[in-house]
């Protein structure tokens, strides 16, 4: 009998090897997951408000000046804004929240930009923040855009920071990995080296190395009760918050000022993305921060704060003109 072609034999053996490895790792992951199943409590002293029915963690800085609300991106929370908020606090009232699925806010599906936008506007209403400027980082741009489109009279300005507002596709298959996905997540979270490496790749050489407190800042939100399941639900159903380009184009019809600011070295997007984003939402020419990568809010907070102040000034002028 003729033998199968050599490449088919190799593919068959490779498939068997992959299957054996997958089954073995899955079997090993079951006791590992049981051993590491404990959760941690949120840090003490956090502040919460009921925002559109969601128990929402938020932070506030400053006591006077124009209000600014900061919206984080994927795998971030309000703590990510600490440096920018400190730079703005002397002459602004600054707020930041943890969106559902992140930080220490209540995990409540669905994890859509519409649901998160309702939470955001609910926070603004609950705290009686009068027409703040919204500044949104990365995937948070879609949430802020949806909030403005749904409630344009609630806001006075909108900035996309290192974000285009477009959808981040859902892998939709993490459930196939079964208990193995939980093991991988926990192994990454328990590795200081892994967290520091991911952070450094996104933040660039301008960012100092994360100390122990910095590592814990990224790790702890994913170790509280319900965080893991919330992550899988979000990844499988939504991916990352995003809006169709046709929906984002609706921002062009609104008179409130828009701005786009990007790290000049942000490799998450094409080189011409800042100009495309600005044109798509009706903003003037974008601001590029030299030397900044995707986490410009961490590496160059003073420059980000300067861009925010410029937008606040434009928003004030637009309001005076009846916008």
Legacy VTK file of the C-alpha trace (Angstrom):
# vtk DataFile Version 3.0
C-alpha trace
ASCII
DATASET POLYDATA
POINTS 323 float
0.000 0.000 0.000
1.139 3.516 -0.774
2.165 5.465 2.274
0.620 8.826 3.114
2.660 11.844 1.957
5.356 12.827 4.453
3.790 16.203 5.206
0.477 14.594 6.137
2.259 12.295 8.576
4.004 15.285 10.149
0.762 17.259 10.441
-0.983 14.250 11.973
1.757 13.805 14.572
1.780 17.537 15.316
-1.986 17.521 15.829
-1.695 14.575 18.219
1.087 16.316 20.123
-0.908 19.537 20.447
-3.949 17.582 21.635
-1.918 15.687 24.238
-0.270 18.886 25.497
-3.621 20.700 25.671
-5.287 17.872 27.596
-2.308 17.549 29.953
-2.192 21.280 30.680
-5.947 21.376 31.183
-5.747 18.495 33.674
-2.941 20.262 35.540
-4.858 23.550 35.523
-7.765 22.100 37.517
-5.820 21.583 40.774
-3.862 24.808 40.171
-7.078 26.797 39.823
-8.463 25.209 42.965
-5.277 26.088 44.851
-5.335 29.723 43.645
-9.095 30.292 43.862
-8.957 32.783 46.714
-9.932 36.412 46.162
-8.793 39.661 47.767
-10.779 42.593 49.104
-10.701 46.014 47.439
-8.334 48.478 49.100
-9.818 50.255 52.118
-11.068 53.818 51.887
-12.479 53.743 48.338
-15.366 56.055 47.443
-18.496 54.865 45.630
-21.623 56.352 44.112
-24.727 54.837 42.540
-24.344 55.659 38.830
-27.328 54.554 36.740
-27.950 51.728 39.197
-24.320 50.566 39.260
-22.166 50.758 42.387
-19.349 52.775 40.894
-15.968 53.510 42.378
-14.671 57.004 41.628
-11.947 59.419 42.654
-11.945 63.211 42.880
-9.202 65.829 42.963
-9.247 69.612 43.280
-11.869 71.916 44.773
-12.344 74.709 42.245
-12.264 75.439 38.529
-13.849 73.855 35.491
-14.849 70.189 35.870
-13.036 67.438 33.988
-14.033 63.772 33.953
-11.386 61.200 33.026
-12.370 57.890 31.392
-9.875 55.012 31.386
-9.237 52.413 28.700
-9.052 48.619 28.665
-7.223 46.916 31.566
-7.025 50.270 33.352
-9.023 52.026 36.061
-9.263 55.426 37.713
-5.866 54.945 39.384
-4.260 55.154 35.932
-5.093 58.883 35.920
-3.315 59.758 39.169
-0.493 61.791 37.596
-2.685 63.667 35.104
-5.278 64.405 37.789
-2.606 65.754 40.125
-1.375 68.069 37.363
-4.913 69.371 36.712
-6.126 69.587 40.322
-4.688 73.036 41.192
-7.165 74.780 38.866
-9.780 72.137 37.984
-12.239 69.817 39.672
-11.203 66.416 38.376
-13.091 63.124 38.543
-12.346 59.592 37.358
-14.407 56.414 37.570
-13.949 52.678 37.237
-16.076 51.479 34.323
-17.969 48.213 34.714
-15.610 45.304 34.131
-12.625 47.250 35.476
-11.202 48.378 38.779
-13.477 48.086 41.776
-16.865 48.994 40.344
-19.687 46.470 40.320
-19.459 43.924 37.484
-22.737 44.225 35.614
-23.197 42.952 32.073
-23.571 43.734 29.239
-20.105 45.208 28.790
-21.098 47.396 25.869
-20.142 51.025 25.222
-23.817 51.934 25.610
-24.002 50.411 29.093
-20.738 52.035 30.134
-21.836 55.389 28.699
-25.005 55.220 30.794
-22.830 54.545 33.847
-20.632 57.533 32.966
-23.541 59.932 32.530
-25.091 58.474 35.676
-21.932 59.387 37.605
-22.036 62.954 36.237
-25.668 63.267 37.330
-25.152 61.648 40.744
-22.216 63.921 41.601
-23.943 67.004 40.119
-21.017 67.735 37.809
-22.039 70.630 35.570
-21.153 69.994 31.911
-17.643 68.614 32.343
-15.040 68.128 29.654
-14.562 64.410 28.995
-11.045 63.050 28.464
-10.983 59.407 27.398
-7.974 57.150 26.977
-7.678 54.289 24.468
-10.884 52.199 24.296
-12.509 54.615 26.727
-12.889 56.937 23.736
-15.863 54.882 22.526
-17.550 55.115 25.930
-17.068 58.886 26.133
-18.209 59.347 22.533
-21.389 57.364 23.149
-22.083 59.367 26.311
-21.753 62.642 24.389
-23.894 61.398 21.511
-26.620 60.209 23.892
-26.515 63.242 26.219
-24.794 66.125 24.386
-26.132 68.781 26.778
-24.434 67.043 29.716
-20.920 67.752 28.441
-18.914 70.724 27.191
-15.967 69.083 25.428
-14.486 65.729 24.389
-10.893 64.540 24.008
-9.709 61.258 22.517
-6.352 60.392 24.093
-4.439 57.568 22.379
-7.711 56.122 21.099
-9.858 56.022 17.977
-13.177 54.836 19.441
-13.468 51.961 16.957
-14.348 48.381 17.989
-11.741 45.957 19.293
-12.852 42.567 17.914
-13.885 39.905 20.396
-11.886 36.646 20.269
-15.186 34.968 21.085
-13.547 31.651 21.875
-11.885 31.950 25.281
-14.490 29.488 26.633
-12.892 26.790 24.455
-9.798 26.966 26.638
-11.862 25.996 29.656
-9.959 26.068 32.963
-6.709 26.688 31.082
-7.618 30.334 30.439
-8.016 30.915 34.168
-4.625 29.348 34.854
-2.904 31.525 32.265
-4.517 34.694 33.653
-3.538 33.838 37.220
0.015 32.946 36.238
0.395 36.333 34.530
-1.153 38.202 37.450
1.112 36.466 39.941
4.225 37.337 37.976
5.748 40.733 38.777
7.990 40.283 35.752
5.052 39.725 33.390
3.156 42.794 34.639
6.259 44.969 34.429
7.043 43.697 30.921
3.528 44.396 29.604
3.535 47.830 31.210
6.944 48.725 29.810
5.958 47.660 26.287
2.918 49.956 26.359
4.452 52.860 28.262
7.832 53.105 26.567
11.271 54.104 27.870
10.027 57.380 29.363
8.188 55.510 32.112
10.029 54.502 35.273
10.050 50.835 36.222
6.989 49.819 38.199
7.697 49.431 41.899
5.905 46.904 44.089
2.978 49.279 44.676
2.682 49.912 40.939
2.567 46.188 40.191
-0.125 45.717 42.832
-2.136 48.576 41.316
-2.540 46.582 38.090
-2.868 43.152 39.738
-5.382 43.637 42.526
-8.475 44.686 40.499
-8.415 41.296 38.744
-8.217 39.366 42.012
-11.416 40.677 43.611
-14.564 38.582 43.586
-16.255 38.425 40.182
-13.374 40.031 38.270
-12.278 36.954 36.331
-15.762 36.028 35.151
-16.430 39.642 34.229
-13.287 39.655 32.097
-14.295 36.506 30.213
-17.837 37.780 29.700
-16.511 41.035 28.277
-13.942 39.418 25.992
-16.342 36.788 24.665
-19.289 39.117 24.082
-17.760 42.498 23.228
-13.970 42.356 22.992
-13.205 45.977 23.725
-15.665 48.879 23.765
-15.980 50.410 20.322
-18.394 52.194 17.999
-18.820 51.971 14.224
-17.210 54.781 12.263
-20.676 55.874 11.143
-21.712 56.353 14.783
-18.529 58.270 15.634
-19.149 60.536 12.642
-22.190 61.850 14.492
-19.791 63.805 16.692
-19.077 66.067 13.717
-22.619 67.437 13.950
-22.239 68.537 17.569
-20.984 72.027 18.329
-19.080 71.104 21.483
-15.297 71.287 20.986
-13.398 68.072 20.289
-9.682 67.324 20.539
-7.376 64.434 19.671
-4.048 63.830 21.435
-1.708 60.918 20.739
1.705 59.770 21.843
3.973 60.337 18.853
5.433 56.835 19.314
2.116 55.030 19.885
2.535 51.753 17.973
-1.031 50.605 18.651
-2.219 52.619 15.662
-1.122 53.488 12.139
1.140 56.488 11.737
-1.664 58.622 10.290
-4.281 57.534 12.844
-4.336 60.822 14.799
-5.222 62.800 11.669
-7.836 60.249 10.603
-9.422 60.243 14.046
-9.514 64.041 14.227
-11.081 64.288 10.796
-13.620 61.575 11.618
-14.995 63.290 14.734
-14.688 66.877 13.553
-11.725 67.907 15.693
-8.913 70.261 14.683
-5.435 68.982 13.868
-4.287 66.492 16.525
-1.645 67.057 19.153
1.285 64.636 19.151
3.345 64.252 22.316
7.002 63.632 21.394
8.484 60.500 22.939
5.169 59.228 24.299
3.876 55.728 23.543
0.363 54.368 24.176
0.311 55.232 27.877
0.989 58.945 27.441
-1.074 59.637 30.565
1.545 57.713 32.559
4.713 58.827 30.788
3.894 62.482 29.962
1.186 63.680 32.384
2.212 67.345 32.169
1.851 67.383 28.377
-1.494 65.582 28.576
-2.687 68.069 31.193
-1.642 70.949 28.918
-3.770 69.490 26.104
-6.703 69.159 28.491
-6.353 72.782 29.607
-6.370 73.925 25.993
-9.607 72.012 25.385
-11.179 73.408 28.572
-10.390 76.930 27.342
-12.022 76.193 23.979
-15.034 74.680 25.746
-15.417 77.814 27.852
-15.324 80.025 24.782
-17.844 77.800 22.997
-20.203 77.910 25.987
-19.963 81.686 26.091
-20.901 81.738 22.411
-23.982 79.633 23.108
-22.690 76.165 22.186
LINES 1 324
323 0 1 2 3 4 5 6 7 8 9 10 11 12 13 14 15 16 17 18 19 20 21 22 23 24 25 26 27 28 29 30 31 32 33 34 35 36 37 38 39 40 41 42 43 44 45 46 47 48 49 50 51 52 53 54 55 56 57 58 59 60 61 62 63 64 65 66 67 68 69 70 71 72 73 74 75 76 77 78 79 80 81 82 83 84 85 86 87 88 89 90 91 92 93 94 95 96 97 98 99 100 101 102 103 104 105 106 107 108 109 110 111 112 113 114 115 116 117 118 119 120 121 122 123 124 125 126 127 128 129 130 131 132 133 134 135 136 137 138 139 140 141 142 143 144 145 146 147 148 149 150 151 152 153 154 155 156 157 158 159 160 161 162 163 164 165 166 167 168 169 170 171 172 173 174 175 176 177 178 179 180 181 182 183 184 185 186 187 188 189 190 191 192 193 194 195 196 197 198 199 200 201 202 203 204 205 206 207 208 209 210 211 212 213 214 215 216 217 218 219 220 221 222 223 224 225 226 227 228 229 230 231 232 233 234 235 236 237 238 239 240 241 242 243 244 245 246 247 248 249 250 251 252 253 254 255 256 257 258 259 260 261 262 263 264 265 266 267 268 269 270 271 272 273 274 275 276 277 278 279 280 281 282 283 284 285 286 287 288 289 290 291 292 293 294 295 296 297 298 299 300 301 302 303 304 305 306 307 308 309 310 311 312 313 314 315 316 317 318 319 320 321 322
